[in-house]
Amino acid sequence: MPKPPPPPPAAPRTPRARTTTPRASAVRTTTAPPRAPSKVTDQAAFRPHIVRILKLEGSLETEDMLLELEMAMEEELRERDRQPTPTGEVRWHQSARMERKTMIDAGLMAGGKPGVWELTAAGRAVAY
């Protein structure tokens, strides 16, 4: 059986005409108002204090660590930090625990013992 003939070549496409007007500029013409300062202490602000305390103490239970952090950060903690979260936990306690988790993930703290805050060799080598 003979092969069918190839399809005819496609007609050249003509560009479509633009139906909308182009933008005048991609740059914003208005500036956003300055952002208000945060009402809570940044989570990363806890790290230098955590490292310094654990270098002095070795390892601490959570309750003892939070007490040491509260004394060390007394001037840095803001009013909203001391208020409870919707779950009832004090806001800065939650931030400190989240920073501990970040440090465990980065290999700076040991995470094998729940409730025990302890630096790894890499954590002890950090300069704060």
C-alpha positions in Angstrom: 0.0 0.0 0.0 1.5 3.4 -0.9 2.2 6.0 1.7 -0.2 8.9 2.0 1.1 12.2 0.9 2.6 14.5 3.6 0.4 17.2 5.0 0.6 20.6 3.4 2.9 23.1 5.2 1.2 25.3 7.8 0.4 28.8 6.8 2.8 31.4 8.4 1.3 32.9 11.5 0.7 36.5 11.7 1.2 38.2 15.1 -1.9 39.0 17.0 -2.7 42.6 17.5 -2.5 43.9 21.1 -6.0 44.5 22.4 -5.0 46.3 25.7 -2.9 49.3 26.2 0.6 48.6 27.5 1.5 49.6 31.1 3.2 52.9 31.5 5.8 51.6 33.9 6.6 48.4 35.8 8.0 50.5 38.7 5.7 51.4 41.6 4.8 55.0 41.7 3.8 55.0 45.4 5.8 54.0 48.4 4.5 51.7 51.0 4.3 53.2 54.5 7.1 52.1 56.8 6.5 48.9 58.6 5.7 49.1 62.3 8.3 47.5 64.6 7.5 44.0 65.6 5.5 43.6 68.9 7.4 40.4 69.8 11.1 39.5 70.2 12.5 37.8 67.1 13.1 34.1 67.5 16.8 34.4 66.4 17.5 36.9 69.3 17.3 33.9 71.7 20.2 32.0 70.1 23.2 34.0 71.5 21.7 33.8 75.0 21.0 30.0 74.7 24.5 29.3 73.5 26.1 31.5 76.2 24.0 29.9 79.0 24.6 26.4 77.9 28.4 27.0 77.5 28.4 28.0 81.2 26.0 25.4 82.5 26.6 22.4 80.3 23.0 21.1 80.0 19.7 22.2 81.6 16.2 21.0 81.9 13.6 23.1 80.0 12.2 24.8 83.2 15.7 25.8 84.3 16.7 27.0 80.9 13.6 29.2 80.5 14.3 30.7 83.9 17.9 31.5 82.9 16.7 32.9 79.6 14.2 35.1 81.3 16.9 36.6 83.5 19.3 37.0 80.6 16.7 38.6 78.3 14.8 40.7 80.9 15.5 44.0 79.0 14.9 42.5 75.5 11.5 40.8 76.1 8.6 43.0 75.0 5.2 43.3 76.6 3.5 41.0 74.1 6.3 38.3 74.6 5.0 37.9 78.2 1.4 37.3 77.1 -0.1 33.9 76.5 -0.5 32.3 73.1 -4.0 31.0 72.1 -2.8 27.6 73.5 -2.0 29.2 76.9 1.8 29.1 76.7 3.7 32.3 77.3 4.7 33.6 73.9 8.4 34.0 74.5 8.6 30.4 75.9 7.2 29.2 72.5 9.8 31.4 70.6 12.6 30.0 72.7 11.5 26.4 72.1 11.2 27.1 68.4 14.7 28.4 68.4 15.9 25.3 70.2 14.3 23.2 67.4 16.0 25.3 64.8 19.3 24.8 66.5 18.7 21.0 66.8 18.0 21.0 63.0 21.2 22.9 62.4 23.2 20.5 64.5 24.0 23.0 67.2 22.0 21.3 70.0 21.5 17.6 70.9 17.9 16.6 70.4 18.0 13.0 71.8 16.8 13.8 75.3 13.4 15.5 75.4 13.3 18.4 77.8 17.1 18.6 78.0 18.9 21.6 76.4 22.5 20.7 75.5 24.9 22.0 73.0 26.7 19.7 70.5 30.4 20.1 69.7 29.4 22.3 66.8 27.2 24.4 69.1 30.0 24.9 71.6 32.3 26.0 68.7 29.8 28.9 67.8 31.2 32.3 68.9 28.6 34.4 70.7 
